[in-house]
Each structure stands twice: as structure tokens, then as C-alpha cells.
Amino acid sequence: MGSVTIPRTHVFQVESAHAEAPYQLWVAEPVAGVRPLPPGPRPVLWVLDANLFFGTAVEATRIMHQLFGELPPLLVVGVAYDTEDPVLQAELRARDFTPSADAGFASMTAQLPGSRPPTLPADRRLGRADEFLEFLVHEAAPLIESHYDVLPGQHILFGSSLGGLFVLHAFLAGTAHIGHYVSVSPGIWWDDGLVLRRLATAARPGRGAQTLFLAVGGDEERADIPMLASFKMVSNVESFASALQAKSPTDLRVAARILEGESHTSVVPVGLTRGLRFVFRP
């Protein structure tokens, strides 16, 4: 029996000089639907956690262009780990997406179903977000731009949970390369609200950014889900959005949405498509 593949996709193996792991870039070109594809360069959607979300992002963005033209044709680039082991994927994403160590994280993950002793050395398990951002901006993006016709200034970074935390970290760091940020259910709780503290001291948060879209599921802070409620996902998104808007960044479009009835997992495709609509609609 054969396997199912996504048409018009390609895989690049990347060894990084900045970050530690070998990565794969999964690339999906847009596909024509009932209307022909317009010519010209494409915006790029960067999907963190591609091992989890690449297929969802590709098919959602393709149909949203093909059928009603809700989105322009996008080049979707997923940043993936070259392993099918979900526990190792979880270790690698925690290392790459977090801006610092968090003393309580190891004990929390040890209680999760299917947990096992860590594979990575103790000093390389967390806090490598700066190195991962260097990889994205200085290695991954130039590689994609050398192979595809990319629209300058139209790179969109999407992530959820710890990936959403990394999106906010990248937003606060500021880079001319990424113009748009879609952060879904971001782990703002990390390290006692580190990104909130960094936002408070930032003179110009989001330097170079054009849009920031935040989303969180309305069910993510329900009292009857004690483990999830303790992370205060909804409250933290509201706090981040309020603190950012108080700085009155006149050249930045910001939106924060609480998506009622959605959980930490079901919110991902909804947050992504809502965020992309926000990016591409005035």
C-alpha cells in the first residue's frame, strides 16, 4: 500500500550554523482551483510545529484561495523536525521556542501521558529561542528566497502554544524580515510572564512588524479543566494586547480574539485562518 502525499510539496534538509538540530523545511506551492493562479511573487506563511500543523495550514490556505479568493495564493513553509517520535518532537520544540529556562516546566511535562527521561542534555533543553530566530531569519528564509519567487516584506510567522510564545518573542525582538505575526494560544505564562515583562520595557515593540494577531480559545481557562485553567491563557492574551495597545504603536495593526467554544487544540485552525484574514484584509 502506498502513502498519501500532498501535491506540489518539497522537502529541504537544513543543517544550521545558528541552531542545534537538523531541520526540514516542508514547502507547499499554491495550487490553482477553479481560477488560474495569478502570476507574480508570493507571500510566505511560516508554520512552526510543521510536524503537527503543516497539512492543516496547506489545505486551509489553498481552499481559501481557490474557491472564493479569501486569501492570495501563499507559499507555505513548515519548519519540521526530522523525526516521527512525538516525544522527541516535544523536546525539540521546547528547546527552540522558549526564550529562557522555566523551573517548573520539567516537573509538569514529567506528569504528561507517555513521558520518558529527556533525550537532550540538561543545558540544552530550554531557552534557545534566540538561536532558532537566527536560523529562521538568516538561513531558512534566504534558502526559500533562493528557490521561490517571494514577495518582499510579506513573511507571516504562525505558531501555537509554545510556538505562539515564540511568535511573540520574535515580534518583540523585531526583524525587518518578518512583517506579520499570528500567535495562537501563546504560552505567555512561561517564566512568570517573561514576554509581558519584556513588552513593558520595550520602547518600540514589534519593530518592522505590520500586523500582530492574537487568538485564544474561550474554553482554555475553564475552571473545570484545572491543569489548563492554571495557565490563564485567556487572561494573558488580554493582558498582552492591552499592554501593547497602551503603547499606541501607530504603524502596527493589532487584534486579539477570544474564540468561544474552542479548546487549546481546536483553536489552532480557526486562529490561523482568522489571523490570515486579518493580515490580508484592510
C-alpha positions in Angstrom: 0.0 0.0 0.0 1.2 3.5 -0.9 1.1 6.6 1.3 -0.9 9.7 0.8 1.1 12.8 -0.1 0.2 16.5 -0.5 0.7 17.5 -4.2 3.2 20.2 -5.1 5.3 19.9 -1.9 9.0 19.7 -1.5 11.4 18.9 1.4 14.7 20.7 2.1 17.2 19.2 4.6 18.9 22.1 6.5 21.9 21.9 8.8 22.0 25.1 10.8 25.1 27.1 11.8 22.9 29.0 14.4 20.6 26.4 16.0 21.4 22.9 17.0 19.1 20.4 15.3 19.0 19.4 11.7 15.7 20.8 10.4 13.4 20.1 7.5 11.6 22.8 5.6 8.4 21.5 4.1 7.3 23.7 1.3 3.9 23.7 -0.4 3.3 25.8 -3.5 -0.1 27.2 -4.2 -2.4 25.2 -6.5 -4.9 26.6 -8.9 -8.6 25.9 -8.3 -11.5 27.0 -10.5 -9.5 30.1 -11.3 -5.9 30.2 -12.7 -3.1 31.3 -10.3 -2.2 34.9 -10.8 1.5 35.5 -11.7 4.0 37.2 -9.5 5.8 36.7 -6.2 4.0 35.0 -3.2 3.6 35.9 0.4 5.2 33.2 2.7 3.4 31.6 5.6 5.9 30.1 8.0 4.3 27.3 10.1 6.0 26.3 13.3 5.3 22.8 14.5 5.0 21.6 11.0 5.0 18.0 12.2 1.6 18.9 13.7 0.1 21.6 11.6 1.6 21.6 8.1 -1.2 19.7 6.4 -3.9 21.8 8.1 -2.2 25.0 7.0 -1.7 23.9 3.4 -5.2 22.7 2.7 -6.9 25.5 4.6 -4.9 28.2 2.7 -5.3 26.5 -0.6 -9.0 26.2 -0.5 -9.4 29.7 0.9 -7.7 31.0 -2.3 -9.1 28.5 -4.8 -12.8 28.8 -4.0 -13.7 32.4 -3.0 -10.4 34.2 -3.2 -10.4 34.9 0.6 -6.6 34.7 0.6 -3.9 35.3 -2.0 -2.0 32.3 -3.2 0.5 31.5 -0.4 3.8 29.7 -0.3 3.5 27.6 2.9 6.8 26.7 4.6 6.7 24.4 7.6 9.6 24.1 9.9 9.8 20.5 10.9 12.0 18.1 12.8 13.3 15.0 11.1 11.7 12.5 13.4 8.4 10.8 13.8 8.9 10.4 17.5 6.3 12.8 19.2 8.1 12.9 22.5 11.4 13.9 20.8 9.5 16.5 18.8 8.1 17.9 22.0 11.6 18.2 23.5 13.0 19.9 20.4 10.2 22.4 20.2 10.5 23.2 23.9 14.2 23.9 23.3 13.7 26.1 20.2 10.5 28.0 21.1 11.4 29.1 24.6 13.3 32.3 25.4 14.6 31.2 28.8 14.5 28.3 31.3 11.4 27.6 33.4 12.0 25.7 36.6 8.5 24.2 36.8 8.4 23.0 33.2 10.3 19.8 33.6 8.2 18.6 36.5 5.0 19.5 34.6 5.9 17.6 31.5 7.0 14.6 33.5 3.4 14.1 34.6 2.1 14.0 31.0 1.0 10.7 29.5 3.8 9.0 27.5 6.5 11.0 29.2 10.0 9.5 29.5 13.5 10.7 30.5 14.8 13.5 28.3 17.0 12.9 25.3 18.6 16.3 25.2 21.4 17.3 27.6 20.2 19.2 30.6 21.9 22.5 29.5 20.2 22.3 26.0 16.6 21.6 26.8 15.2 25.1 27.0 15.8 28.7 26.2 17.2 28.6 22.7 14.6 30.9 21.0 17.3 33.5 20.0 19.3 30.9 18.2 16.2 29.5 16.5 15.2 33.0 15.3 18.7 33.5 13.9 18.2 30.2 12.0 14.8 31.3 10.6 16.0 34.8 9.5 19.5 34.2 8.3 19.3 30.6 7.0 15.8 29.3 6.4 14.4 32.5 4.8 17.3 33.1 2.4 17.1 29.4 1.3 13.4 29.7 0.4 14.0 33.1 -1.3 16.7 31.5 -3.4 14.3 28.8 -4.7 11.0 30.6 -5.0 9.6 33.9 -6.1 8.8 35.5 -2.7 7.1 38.8 -2.1 9.4 41.1 -0.1 8.2 42.1 3.3 5.4 39.6 3.3 6.6 36.8 5.6 4.0 35.7 8.1 5.0 33.7 11.2 2.5 31.4 12.7 2.7 29.4 15.9 0.5 27.9 18.6 1.1 27.3 22.3 4.9 27.3 22.8 5.0 28.1 19.1 2.8 31.1 19.9 5.2 32.1 22.6 8.0 32.1 20.1 6.0 34.2 17.7 5.7 36.9 20.5 9.4 36.5 21.3 10.2 37.1 17.6 7.8 40.0 17.5 9.4 41.7 20.5 12.9 41.1 19.1 11.9 42.8 15.9 13.2 41.9 12.4 12.7 43.6 9.1 12.3 40.1 7.5 9.0 39.2 9.2 6.2 41.6 8.6 3.2 39.7 10.1 2.7 37.6 13.3 -0.1 35.2 14.1 0.1 33.9 17.7 -2.5 31.4 18.8 -2.8 30.3 22.5 0.6 31.7 23.3 2.4 30.4 26.4 2.6 33.9 28.0 2.8 32.1 31.4 6.3 31.0 30.6 9.0 32.0 33.1 6.4 34.0 35.2 5.3 36.0 32.2 8.7 36.9 30.7 7.2 38.2 27.4 4.9 40.5 29.4 7.9 41.9 31.3 9.8 42.4 28.1 6.8 44.2 26.5 6.6 46.5 29.5 10.2 47.6 29.0 10.3 47.7 25.2 10.5 51.2 23.7 9.2 50.2 20.3 7.8 46.6 20.4 7.4 44.9 17.1 10.0 47.0 15.2 9.4 46.3 11.5 6.1 44.5 12.1 3.0 45.4 10.2 0.4 43.2 11.9 0.1 41.1 15.1 -2.9 38.8 15.5 -3.5 37.1 18.8 -6.1 34.4 19.4 -7.1 32.1 22.2 -9.9 29.6 22.7 -12.7 30.6 25.0 -12.5 27.2 26.7 -8.8 27.5 27.6 -9.4 29.0 31.0 -12.3 26.9 32.2 -12.4 26.1 35.9 -13.4 22.5 35.2 -10.1 21.9 33.4 -7.8 22.6 36.3 -4.4 22.0 34.6 -5.3 24.2 31.7 -7.0 26.9 33.7 -3.9 27.5 35.8 -2.1 28.8 32.7 -4.5 31.7 32.4 -4.3 31.6 28.6 -7.3 34.0 28.0 -6.3 36.5 30.7 -2.7 36.6 29.5 -3.7 37.3 25.9 -5.9 40.1 27.1 -3.1 41.5 29.2 -0.6 41.3 26.4 -3.0 43.0 23.9 -3.9 45.8 26.4 -0.3 46.4 27.3 0.7 46.6 23.6 -2.1 48.9 22.7 -1.3 51.2 25.6 2.0 51.9 23.8 0.0 53.2 20.8 2.1 51.8 18.0 0.6 53.8 15.2 2.2 51.9 12.4 1.1 48.5 13.7 -2.3 46.8 13.3 -3.1 44.7 16.3 -6.1 42.4 17.0 -6.9 40.0 19.8 -9.7 37.5 19.6 -11.2 35.1 22.1 -12.7 32.3 20.0 -15.6 31.0 22.0 -16.2 27.2 22.2 -12.6 26.4 21.1 -10.1 24.5 23.2 -6.3 24.6 23.2 -6.3 22.2 20.2 -9.4 23.0 18.3 -8.5 26.7 18.3 -5.4 26.2 16.0 -7.1 26.1 12.6 -9.6 28.7 13.5 -6.9 31.0 14.9 -4.8 30.5 11.8 -7.5 31.3 9.3 -8.8 34.3 11.3 -5.3 35.6 11.6 -4.6 35.3 7.9 -7.8 37.1 7.1 -6.7 39.9 9.4 -3.3 40.1 7.7 -4.7 40.4 4.2 -7.8 42.5 4.8 -7.6 46.2 5.5 
